[in-house]
Amino acid sequence: MIEIKTSAYRRASFALALGSFIVFCNLYLFQPMLPLMADKFNASAIQVNWLLAAGTLTLALTLVPWAVGSEIIGRRKVMMLSLFLLPFVGMAMLLADSLLMLTLARGAMGISLAGFAAVAVAYMAEEFTPKALMLAVGGYISANSLGGITGRLYGGFVTEYWGWEVAVIGMAIFSLLGALAVNRLLPEQQYFTPQKGKLRTHNRSVIGHLRQRELWLAMLIGGLNFALFVNLYTVMGFRLVAPPYSLPISLASMIFLCYLSGTITAKLSGRWSQAYSPISGMVLGTTVSAVGMWIAAYDSLYAMLIGLLFISSGAFFTHSLAYAWVSQKAKTAKATATALYLVHYYVGGSVGGFYLIACWQYGAWHGVLAGGMVLYGLIYLLCWHLHCRAQSKEDTAAVLKGTHTAV
């Protein structure tokens, strides 16, 4: 298997990180454009949020089908098909002449992105050694954050000066070149066994993962964590372009540089899990993120930026630990398990947008604070339940081991 500090590890981890970077550039390209698109299409903040939500929602709904397909034809083939679809779907957006048509095109983009997102971690879980897996997942999620930053900054600046159409064309060209590079670098799979004609088996795997309480609780934590993280940034974008700040979109999109703190903490999550409990890490990450939301409540640009740095740091730390937890605890059909995690993750992001934007529209940032604390409280509750389940399993295993030793 692929071990750390080898040429195969460097090639594979870089290829997967590049693919992740491309996926998240495309996914969040439109997020900084939302205030401008609201003016362009004469739509409300909730209506124009569909340009972001359509991509994340269709991505979530098609993760499991892509994952099931990968169990049959292989992870690498699915990932490459997904990446090569991106430039074509991107160029198709230029044909949209209404908010509805553009939303539908963004939905098609979400479907295309789902293929890579669904199976990348499963590829790592099968091809990498356990130690290499934890480090590679941390690097992969760091690339998520870098892709999110780059896509948003690029979308904000290019849209303001040259229009959203130019932003889309440039992203499509970059996606094509990136897909060619990933195809060249990513090693063929060595430890994958196809399961042709076993659709019923895959359906049982989905049900089995959802019945495994340890997995499902981590999936719910991931969904609520993402609902808060990505949409606190969306709300902050609307806050900064509105009076009294009235910042241009290019400057408002600079807040996404705060994602860099998440890039660092995602990488550190692998080291945390080797020394401490992943569940305690999820609690720590949630606390850091919640503190950031309260810091951002102050009417100061400096306080807002510091708050966003905290939000990113905590959210990516929690996400990395929950994601790796699911990939490790799933004993079979790992692609389906990680895809189910991402289903919860992106459904949370989609639904959470309408929830927090409504809190913003009706209660400004004080409404966001109240609504946000409800979700943070739910995460704490889920972490407690996950800890109890994990502790119960450890106690049972200890009793069984002691009985076996006595016999």
Disulfide bonds with the S-S distance in Angstrom:
none
